[in-house]
Amino acid sequence: MNKKDKLLRKLCSYPKDFSFEEMTAVFSACGFEINNKGRTSGSRIEFVNSSNNDSYIMHKPHPNNIIKGYAMKQVVAFLKAKGYIE
């Protein structure tokens, strides 16, 4: 099992300690790049896949770095709907 598979398995189990860096790695493994939406975007981060024009916008967690459960569920639903994961 490679790193992408391990991260996806961890994400789909909705752990309490999934970090923003791990989320970035998941999107990167699926072919996305980070776009911070400009200087006035605040904590909004856009993940863009330029090969098929898919994008996903989420807020970077603060003050700690842990992704909330509802946000993980939304990401998993998006990745499944777009065919990046099964």
Secondary structure, 3 states (H helix, E strand, C coil): CCHHHHHHHHHHCCCCCCEHHHHHHHHHHCCCEEECCCCCCCCEEEEEECCCCEEEEEECCCCCCECCHHHHHHHHHHHHHCCCCC
